[in-house]
Amino acid sequence: VISMSNLDSLPKDIEAEEAVIGGLLLEKKAYYDVSSILSPDDFYDEKHKIIYQSIQDLSSIDENIDIITVKDDVERKGKLNDIGGAFTLMQLSSKVVSTAHIQSHARIVKESSIKRQIIHISGKLYQDAKDLTKDTKELLTEAETNLFELTTNSIKKDYTSIREPLNEAFEEIESSASNPTGITGVESGLEDIDRITAGWQPSNLIIIAARPAMGKTALVVTMAKNLAIDRGIPIGFFSLEMSKVELVKRIISSICEISSDVVKNGQLSPFEWKNLDRSRSLIAESPFYIDDTANLSIFELKSKAYRMVREHGVKILFVDYLQLVTASNKSVREQEVAFISRQLKGLAKELDIPVIALSQLNRGVENREGINKRPQLSDLRESGAIEQDADIVAFLHRPEYYKIYQDEQGNDLRGIAELIFAKNRHGRVGDVRMRFIGKYTKFESINDRINSLDTLSEKD
């Protein structure tokens, strides 16, 4: 929202733009020095924008870049008159004798472009804020999203010598060596899972998928509780299916070991009320941050995640669940899910923290005959992109749900859940068995319940 009266006062550096375009016309290889810095829209002058677009298009097909090829391309697009004819190209190329400083000039152009974008965002927000029908929360979310996208799109990493990552790798190896547990990432609090993952690793997208009623929400709530409440590690939880009050009731049931049905109906015994009161402050003071916005868009999610990390130091994000996140710019559902999956992977990399997203499986599991109900990668619902983008894909499976009470070795499977690691980009695959405590809607390592019962018997 910029009026024509103040258009000329916008930040710009026409001389820097001319230097960049002239340098590109002078030497083809110079394009590779600026292509990671500039896009056509970064140029203020419309002529320069058209010419740079032509140079970008020619480069993409490995065509030679000079005055003649650029002129022909611009003319073929019907825009030669818009740039002032071939004379403009000759004039620009004659102004530059060397491309030695082209990157510096490109950065000047980029900085002016960023400032203009900030002004544009501010102007639009100014106009929207004057509209009394606009929702305040939506305005704030839009502001955060626009600025977040501008920040992440403007700051691009450049290549580096191997020396820098080598030093970081040695530091991490030395740190791991001093840690007897071998856990290098964020612990789940479930020791068998941590053993196979070495903890959830920074910048990783982890997909935990299951059919309905397997307990996938209970699993991530268990992990979130283990981290935030038991260990004081800040976590962010996007609950798109369940309200924040319902989520907290699950946490109460898990911590206090009060049946979820009793928590719902409020018919607690005196002992349970005492246990509940004792746990209240522990839960309240934990760094557990919840967002239960319905129909949350991926852009809103990214904006809120960015704020959670910036303001509260959140170390891991949970998304329950992927298919409920929206992306209004995509019409085909499979494309939408693929877009959301890529955005979540990008978010994990940008924030350098693990992102754990739940996902649904299709009905292929139920359609398989006999006892072969174990999920597989082809069962991921709606998009193969999920498998491609994820660093880890794990399936939650409870054989008991399908009335399978023994495995092939005759082991009892009642109350047993399996987390099947079908893909692990940075480690091994395999199965982890856990105990599912249905009435408390929580998961435990196989040995946890035995150890806790032994402790209780000792106290008695």
C-alpha positions in Angstrom: 0.0 0.0 0.0 2.2 2.8 -1.4 0.9 5.9 -2.9 2.4 7.4 -6.1 3.2 10.6 -4.2 5.8 8.9 -2.1 7.0 6.3 -4.6 10.2 8.1 -5.4 11.2 8.3 -1.7 11.4 4.5 -1.4 14.8 3.1 -0.6 16.7 2.3 -3.8 20.2 2.5 -5.3 19.9 2.8 -9.1 23.6 3.1 -9.6 24.1 -0.3 -7.8 21.4 -1.8 -10.0 23.1 -0.5 -13.1 26.5 -1.9 -11.9 25.0 -5.4 -11.3 23.2 -5.5 -14.7 26.2 -4.1 -16.5 28.5 -6.6 -14.9 26.2 -9.5 -15.9 26.1 -8.3 -19.5 29.9 -8.1 -19.4 30.7 -11.5 -18.0 28.4 -14.6 -18.0 30.0 -16.2 -15.0 29.2 -13.2 -12.9 25.6 -14.4 -12.7 26.6 -17.2 -10.4 28.1 -14.6 -8.0 24.7 -12.9 -7.5 22.1 -15.6 -8.2 21.9 -16.7 -4.6 21.5 -13.0 -3.5 19.1 -11.5 -5.9 15.7 -12.2 -7.6 14.1 -10.1 -10.3 11.7 -8.5 -7.8 14.7 -7.1 -5.8 15.3 -4.5 -8.6 13.5 -1.1 -8.2 13.8 0.0 -11.8 11.4 -1.9 -14.0 13.9 -2.0 -16.9 16.4 -3.7 -14.6 13.9 -6.1 -13.4 13.0 -7.3 -16.9 16.6 -7.6 -18.0 17.6 -9.6 -14.9 14.6 -11.9 -15.4 15.9 -12.5 -19.0 19.4 -13.2 -17.7 18.0 -15.6 -15.1 16.0 -17.4 -17.8 18.9 -17.7 -20.2 21.2 -19.0 -17.5 18.6 -21.7 -16.5 19.0 -23.2 -20.0 22.7 -22.7 -20.1 22.5 -20.1 -22.9 25.3 -17.6 -23.4 24.6 -14.2 -21.8 25.5 -11.1 -23.7 23.9 -8.0 -25.2 22.6 -9.9 -28.2 21.1 -12.9 -26.5 19.5 -10.8 -23.8 18.1 -8.4 -26.4 16.6 -11.3 -28.4 15.1 -12.9 -25.3 13.5 -9.6 -24.2 12.2 -8.9 -27.7 10.8 -12.5 -27.9 8.8 -11.7 -24.7 7.5 -8.4 -26.3 9.2 -6.2 -23.7 12.1 -4.6 -25.7 10.3 -1.2 -25.9 9.7 -1.4 -22.1 13.4 -1.4 -21.4 14.2 1.4 -23.9 15.4 -0.9 -26.7 18.9 -2.3 -27.4 20.4 1.1 -26.7 19.7 0.6 -22.9 21.6 -2.7 -22.9 24.6 -1.1 -24.6 24.5 1.8 -22.3 24.5 -0.4 -19.2 27.3 -2.7 -20.3 29.5 0.4 -21.1 29.2 1.7 -17.6 31.1 -1.3 -16.1 34.7 -2.2 -16.7 35.0 -5.0 -14.1 32.8 -7.4 -12.2 35.2 -7.4 -9.2 32.7 -5.7 -6.9 29.5 -7.2 -8.3 28.6 -9.1 -5.1 28.9 -5.9 -3.0 26.7 -4.1 -5.4 24.2 -7.0 -5.3 24.0 -6.8 -1.5 23.2 -3.0 -1.7 20.4 -3.8 -4.1 19.1 -6.5 -1.8 19.2 -4.3 1.3 17.1 -1.6 -0.5 14.7 -4.3 -1.6 14.3 -5.6 1.9 13.6 -2.1 3.2 10.9 -1.6 0.5 9.3 -4.9 1.5 9.2 -3.8 5.1 7.6 -0.5 4.1 5.0 -2.4 2.0 4.2 -4.8 4.8 3.9 -1.9 7.2 1.7 0.1 4.8 -0.7 -2.9 4.3 -0.9 -3.4 8.1 -1.6 0.3 8.5 -4.5 0.1 6.1 -5.8 -3.1 7.6 -5.6 -1.8 11.1 -7.8 1.1 10.2 -10.5 -1.3 9.1 -12.6 -1.9 12.2 -14.0 -5.2 10.8 -10.6 -6.8 10.9 -9.8 -9.2 13.7 -6.9 -8.0 15.9 -5.4 -11.5 16.4 -5.5 -12.1 12.6 -3.7 -8.8 12.1 -1.0 -9.8 14.6 -0.6 -13.2 13.0 -0.3 -11.7 9.5 2.3 -9.3 10.7 4.4 -12.0 12.4 4.0 -14.3 9.4 5.0 -11.7 6.8 8.1 -10.5 8.8 9.1 -14.1 9.6 8.9 -15.0 5.9 10.8 -11.9 4.9 13.5 -12.7 7.5 14.0 -16.4 6.4 13.8 -15.6 2.7 16.3 -12.8 2.9 19.0 -14.4 5.0 20.6 -17.1 2.8 23.5 -19.2 3.9 26.6 -19.2 1.7 29.0 -22.1 1.1 31.8 -22.5 3.6 35.1 -24.2 3.9 35.0 -27.7 5.5 37.1 -26.3 8.4 34.1 -24.7 10.1 31.7 -27.8 10.1 34.7 -30.0 10.9 35.3 -28.1 14.1 31.6 -28.3 15.0 31.6 -32.0 14.3 34.6 -32.6 16.6 33.0 -30.6 19.3 29.8 -32.7 19.1 31.8 -35.9 19.0 33.8 -34.9 22.1 30.6 -33.8 23.9 28.9 -37.2 23.0 32.0 -39.0 24.3 31.7 -37.3 27.7 28.0 -38.3 27.9 27.8 -42.0 29.2 24.2 -42.3 27.9 25.2 -41.6 24.3 22.1 -39.3 23.9 23.0 -36.4 21.7 19.5 -35.0 21.0 16.4 -34.2 23.0 15.3 -37.2 25.1 11.9 -38.7 24.7 11.9 -40.0 28.3 11.3 -43.5 26.9 14.7 -45.2 27.1 14.2 -47.7 24.3 13.2 -45.0 21.8 16.2 -42.9 22.9 18.5 -45.8 22.4 17.6 -46.1 18.7 17.5 -42.4 18.0 20.2 -41.1 20.4 17.5 -38.5 21.2 15.5 -36.4 18.7 18.1 -34.6 16.7 18.1 -30.8 15.8 16.7 -29.9 12.4 15.0 -33.3 12.0 11.4 -33.8 10.9 10.0 -36.9 12.7 6.8 -38.4 11.5 4.9 -40.7 13.9 2.0 -42.3 12.0 -0.8 -44.7 13.0 -4.3 -45.7 12.4 -7.0 -44.2 14.7 -7.2 -45.6 18.2 -3.5 -46.7 18.3 -2.7 -44.0 20.8 -0.5 -41.7 18.7 -1.6 -38.5 20.6 -1.1 -40.3 23.9 2.5 -41.1 22.8 3.5 -37.6 22.0 1.7 -36.3 25.1 3.7 -38.8 27.1 7.0 -37.5 25.5 6.0 -33.9 26.0 5.2 -34.5 29.6 8.5 -36.3 30.2 10.4 -33.4 28.7 8.5 -30.3 30.0 7.2 -31.5 33.4 9.7 -34.1 34.5 12.9 -32.5 33.0 12.0 -28.8 32.6 12.8 -28.7 28.9 10.6 -26.1 27.1 8.3 -27.7 24.5 5.7 -26.4 22.0 2.6 -28.4 21.4 0.2 -27.7 18.5 -3.0 -29.5 19.3 -5.2 -29.2 16.2 -7.6 -32.0 17.1 -7.9 -31.7 20.9 -8.6 -28.6 23.0 -6.0 -27.4 25.4 -8.3 -28.4 28.4 -8.7 -31.9 27.1 -4.9 -32.1 26.5 -4.3 -31.0 30.1 -6.7 -33.6 31.4 -4.7 -36.3 29.7 -1.5 -34.9 31.3 -3.3 -35.0 34.7 -4.4 -38.6 34.2 -0.9 -39.6 33.2 1.0 -37.8 36.0 -1.5 -38.6 38.8 -2.3 -42.1 37.5 -6.0 -41.3 37.8 -8.3 -43.0 35.2 -9.1 -40.7 32.3 -12.8 -41.6 32.8 -12.6 -40.4 36.5 -10.8 -37.2 35.4 -13.7 -36.6 33.0 -16.5 -37.2 35.4 -14.8 -35.7 38.5 -15.6 -38.6 40.8 -12.2 -38.6 42.5 -11.5 -40.4 45.8 -9.9 -38.3 48.6 -6.5 -39.8 47.9 -6.9 -38.9 44.2 -7.8 -35.3 45.1 -4.8 -35.1 47.3 -2.6 -36.4 44.5 -4.1 -34.0 42.0 -3.6 -31.0 44.3 0.0 -32.0 44.8 0.7 -32.2 41.1 -1.0 -28.9 40.2 1.9 -26.6 40.8 4.3 -29.0 39.1 2.3 -28.9 35.9 1.6 -25.1 36.1 5.2 -24.2 36.4 6.4 -26.4 33.6 7.6 -24.8 30.3 4.8 -26.5 28.3 3.4 -24.2 25.7 0.1 -25.2 23.9 -1.7 -23.8 20.9 -5.1 -25.4 20.1 -6.1 -23.1 17.2 -8.5 -25.0 14.9 -7.8 -24.9 11.1 -4.3 -23.6 11.8 -2.5 -22.7 8.6 1.1 -23.7 8.1 2.1 -20.0 7.9 0.4 -19.3 11.3 2.0 -22.4 12.7 5.5 -21.3 11.6 4.9 -17.8 12.9 3.9 -19.1 16.3 6.7 -21.7 16.4 9.2 -18.9 15.7 7.8 -16.9 18.6 7.9 -19.9 21.0 11.5 -20.4 20.2 12.4 -16.8 20.5 10.5 -15.9 23.6 10.6 -19.2 25.6 13.6 -21.1 24.2 11.5 -24.1 23.1 13.7 -27.1 22.2 11.2 -29.3 20.4 7.8 -29.0 18.6 4.9 -31.4 18.5 2.2 -31.2 15.8 -1.0 -33.2 16.3 -1.6 -33.8 13.5 -0.2 -33.0 10.0 -3.4 -33.6 8.0 -5.3 -31.0 10.1 -2.8 -28.2 9.2 -4.1 -26.1 6.2 -2.4 -24.5 3.3 -5.0 -22.4 1.5 -2.8 -21.8 -1.5 -3.0 -25.4 -2.6 -6.2 -26.9 -4.1 -5.4 -30.6 -4.6 -5.2 -32.4 -1.2 -2.1 -34.4 -2.0 -0.3 -31.2 -3.1 -1.4 -29.5 0.1 0.0 -32.3 2.3 3.2 -32.3 0.4 3.5 -28.5 0.8 2.9 -28.7 4.5 5.4 -31.6 4.9 8.1 -29.5 3.1 7.3 -26.5 5.2 7.6 -28.5 8.5 11.0 -29.8 7.4 12.1 -26.3 6.5 10.9 -25.1 9.9 12.9 -27.7 11.7 16.0 -26.6 9.8 15.4 -22.9 10.2 14.9 -23.2 14.0 17.4 -26.0 14.4 15.2 -28.1 16.6 13.3 -31.4 16.2 9.8 -31.2 14.9 7.6 -34.3 15.6 4.4 -34.4 13.5 1.7 -37.0 13.8 0.2 -38.4 10.6 -2.7 -40.6 9.7 -2.3 -43.9 7.8 -4.7 -45.1 5.1 -7.0 -48.1 5.5 -4.5 -50.5 3.8 -3.6 -51.8 7.2 -7.1 -53.0 7.9 -7.6 -54.4 4.5 -4.6 -56.8 4.8 -5.7 -60.3 5.8 -4.6 -62.4 8.7 -2.2 -61.2 11.4 -0.1 -59.0 9.0 -1.5 -55.7 10.3 1.9 -54.0 10.8 2.0 -50.6 9.0 4.5 -49.9 6.2 5.7 -46.9 4.3 3.1 -47.3 1.5 0.4 -46.8 4.1 1.2 -43.2 4.7 -1.9 -41.2 3.9 -2.2 -38.8 0.9 1.4 -38.1 0.1 4.6 -39.9 -0.6 6.3 -36.5 0.0 5.9 -37.2 3.8 8.3 -40.1 3.5 10.6 -38.1 1.3 10.8 -35.1 3.6 11.0 -36.9 7.0 14.3 -37.8 8.6 12.5 -40.4 10.6 9.2 -42.3 9.9 7.9 -44.4 12.8 4.6 -46.3 13.0 2.8 -46.9 16.2 1.1 -50.3 16.3 -0.8 -52.2 19.0 -1.4 -55.8 18.0 -3.9 -56.2 20.8 -6.2 -53.8 19.0 -6.5 -56.4 16.2 -7.0 -59.2 18.7 -3.5 -60.5 18.2 -2.4 -61.5 21.7 0.8 -63.4 21.0 3.8 -62.9 18.8 5.5 -65.6 16.8 7.7 -66.5 19.8 4.7 -66.8 22.1 5.3 -63.6 24.0 2.2 -61.9 25.5 1.3 -58.8 23.5 -1.5 -57.6 25.7 -0.8 -54.0 26.8 2.1 -53.9 24.4 2.7 -51.2 21.7 5.4 -51.3 19.1 7.0 -48.2 17.6 8.3 -49.4 14.2 11.1 -47.3 12.8 10.6 -47.8 9.1 13.0 -44.9 8.0 15.9 -43.3 9.9 18.0 -41.1 7.7 20.8 -40.8 10.2 20.6 -44.1 12.1 19.3 -47.6 12.2 15.8 -48.9 11.7 14.1 -51.4 14.0 11.2 -51.9 16.5 10.8 -50.6 20.0 8.3 -52.2 22.4 6.6 -50.1 25.0 3.8 -50.6 27.6 0.5 -48.9 26.9 -1.4 -48.0 30.1 -4.8 -47.4 28.5 -6.7 -46.1 31.5 -4.1 -43.4 32.1 -3.6 -42.9 28.3 0.2 -43.0 28.6 3.1 -45.0 27.5 6.1 -46.4 29.5 9.3 -48.2 28.7 8.8 -52.0 29.3 10.9 -51.9 32.5 9.4 -48.7 34.0 6.3 -50.3 35.3 8.2 -53.3 36.8 10.7 -50.9 38.5 7.9 -48.7 39.9 6.1 -51.7 41.3 9.3 -53.0 42.9 9.7 -49.6 44.5 6.2 -49.5 45.8 6.6 -53.0 47.3 9.8 -52.0 49.1 8.0 -48.9 50.6 5.1 -51.1 51.7 
